Amino acid sequence: MEKLSKTSLNYYLSEYLEDLMRAGVKDFRRTPSQAAQTPSDESELPQPAAKPTPKPKREPDVQTTPELRVVAPQTRKVESPEDERAKALAEIAAQVAQCKLCPNLVANRTQTVFGSGDPYAELCFIGEGPGAEEDARGVPFVGRSGQLLTDMIEKGMKIKRESVFICNIVRCRPPQNRNPERQEADNCRPFLDATLDVVKPKYICCLGSIAATNLLKVDSPIGKLRGTVHDYNGAKVVCTYHPAYLLRNPPAKKQAWEDLQLLMREMGLLE
């Protein structure tokens, strides 16, 4: 055999490779068995797995702490002693409004006048019965005598009227503003005792002889009951003139002021 030069060998090899490619052989380096398994269509060749596209880096949020929602705890409402006393007084007032023990008073009244003020008051003022304006408004001591009582409390004693409790011996207006009869006062006495039992005042001021004699269950005139500290179920009681009497007899205001000073000393409001 003729020995080929290196140049001629490269030439024939190049020609051979081109013939193979024209014949449809895709990879001349494979064995015949491997070539048979190779798809003839280049589109059917397995494609290399695409590299996953890297996710862009997320810039950190300015607010990194999640927003918190505060939920108020569920608590049961507990009524205060003041609420309990107001509720108890409202129940007594409802009973008073339904009372018909005194036919003359029931026929004459527009409405019952129970009482007003602080259910937790340390001081309670007690009058004899509502007048025409009190009967119309349903609140004790709102007429001329009521204005004088307000001045006695706020200007004289230097305390707020709203801080005391005010009521009457009877809760219905007597005809023509007459004095309550003994039986009428006795019929209303359970309501008075129940009211004072709820409020529990430490001090009581009786306004006039009707209030003083009925509360203390005595027959002494107001002149003899003044100037002395009495007792009602542990509460200290001071008696003075009714504001309506003071309007008719202005000189008696001096004695009434003395009575208020006695009350204030007992309460620690005056040395």
Steps between C-alpha positions, in 0.01 A plus 500: 500500500617842414592701804294818521638821612353679799342757273332239284373317808331812630342558163346151475380515862323828437330355192391195700342709769304705247371175337379377837314822572334491154391144578304626806726372775469747786776373723754285320669423828205287630474131458236362255271402791519849646437655162184291454357640825564859395197679349545604140321832554718743678191658660432173681836496670478545878566858582718591792302605809461871515675661784253654745479871473633643822240701692588862532611594842216669693584821663411492870184690592540821686264371771636161602281460810149374418215725605338385823124517563417545864188317611338626817447224755142404570422597857179484695367835611493526877253744643631740760330551837360830368334313214352247739358774723354691207335181380357431845366856528340470156319186615367679809394797287305264273315363804424853618355588160256208529398575860131579562484476879396865541191566281501876559863534398465269202205699369687827542844409363632551150781256571693368797813684614746239617830679562817620331872526553800280554408139592829485691455828686620539857239771565126475445243780528141402580200731454131445564345462151511628143334827397333601176821550300655180637181312407523636146869421451536187712805635688506611865583859599500676163273796582584809705568296812714270287713793384549607861601144593750499214650824633520353851688199363729666247552851636473416868654153527723540189404164354317408178132420511570205269718346773212463747175305487162676542159345564177553696296325768218446246554459126169649381386860517237562771198705379551877533850426636359406840711305749502124448269316734639245746350207310641628172846527654466150646397360161809652338738414785612164351614684185694752709673232705582298187646809331722582797601136529631511141675839518637436850566867584724580794319830560137607464353849511127516572336805346207604719299342779308256274824342379661499845208356699424230242858387449589500871151387611465775758238767570736779602478836314782602268619765749592227748646266241743761368851531644530130585648212301252213480535143372334303224638147455854625569471816287542837672188715462481881521164678483434850368222712353343421166611736217136594436477619863820701456350675197205606713716585803839631382629571857498123562780462244746582778389196700505288186858606435591395854345161433702463180817589689421225753457258211822613337695451820367147529602436141848643553435790260531767769740526792 
